[in-house]
Amino acid sequence: MDDAVQLDQIRQEDCIAGMRTLPDGCVDLAFADPPFNIGYEYDVYDDRRKAEEYLDWSQEWLSEVVRVLKADGTFWLAIGDEFAAELKVLMQRELGLHCRSWVIWYYTFGVNCKTKFSRSHAHLLYMVKDPETFTFNADDPKVRVPSARQLVYADKRANPKGRLPDDTWILRPQDIPESFQSEEDTWYFPRVNGTFKERKGWHGCQMPERLLERIILACSNEGETVLDPFTGSGTTLAVARKLDRRYLGFELSEQYAERALERLKSVQPGQPMDGAKDPLTSVPSTKQGRRRKDVPKDAAKLF
C-alpha cells in the first residue's frame, strides 16, 4: 500500500471520487453492498435511478474497484435480482474480472412482497482479477466445515479437515438441518433484524458479521487491506478489524459515516463476531412453534 494512503479509516465522500485518489493495485480484497436501485430510503442517496443511469454509475464505481485491486486481488459484490445478471456480465466483459462463484445468501424474515414471491435472498458474486492467482484459504479450519461423511456416516475416508462451503435449495432450513449445511454455496445467515442484539438500529441494510467473516477469512490474510466503497453500517470494516486486517471505507452519508466510525471505536482485533456461529441453532423448528387453534392438524396436506 502506498505510504500516502491512510488506512483504518472511513472517508466521508463519494466512493468514485474517493477511489480515484488511490493508487493502482493497492487493495487485496474489496466487498461492496451498493444500493440495489429498488427505491430504498437512504439518508442522502437517491435509489430510484433509470436502469441505464444505474448501470452507467455501476460501471463507473466498479471500474475504480478493479483498478485499485492488486493483480491477485478479489472482489465480492452483494446485489439483488434486478441487476445481478447485468453486473456479472459487465464485470466479465467490460472489466475483465473472472467469476469463481455465484453464491446465494438466503435469509429468513425476508422482504414481504404483495404481487410476487417474497424477497428472501441476495446474490454474492465472487470475482477475481486473475483466474490462476488469487487468495483462497481453502485449508483454514475457520473456513472449512464438517462434512456429511464425518457427521452422519462416520466414514473413515472423510477428510479430517472437513470440507469447503456448495449449492442447494431450501424452504425452512431449521426444519431440515440435515439437508442444509453451511458448506453449501447457498448460504444461510439471518438478516440483522430490529430484535437482534447485533442490530445497530440506524441503518436498515446491515450485513451480518458472520457472512463477512467467511468472505474475509477465505479471501484475504492478516495485515492485508480490505476496501468497502459503501460503508453503510460499517460491518465490513468492523469484521476486517476483528480479523486483524487493514481497512478503508467510503460513505456518502455524513450520518452513516459518523455512526460507523463510532462502531469501529469499540472493535478490537481478536474480538468475537456478533451473531450465532451456527444460525440454525437460534431458530425454532416448526414443531416447536405455536399452532393456531383454528388450523386443522392435517392442514399441511393442503400444500
Secondary structure by P-SEA (a helix, b strand, c coil): ccccccccccccccaaaaaaacccccccbbbbbcccccccccccccccccaaaaaaaaaaaaaaaaaaccccbbbbbbbccccaaaaaaaaaccccccccccccccccccccccccccccbbbbbbbbcccccccccccccccccccccccccccccccccbbbbcccccccccccccccccccccccccccccccccccccccccccaaaaaaaaaacccccbbbbbcccccaaaaaaaaaacccbbbbbccaaaaaaaaaaaaaccccccccccccccccccccccccccccccccccccc
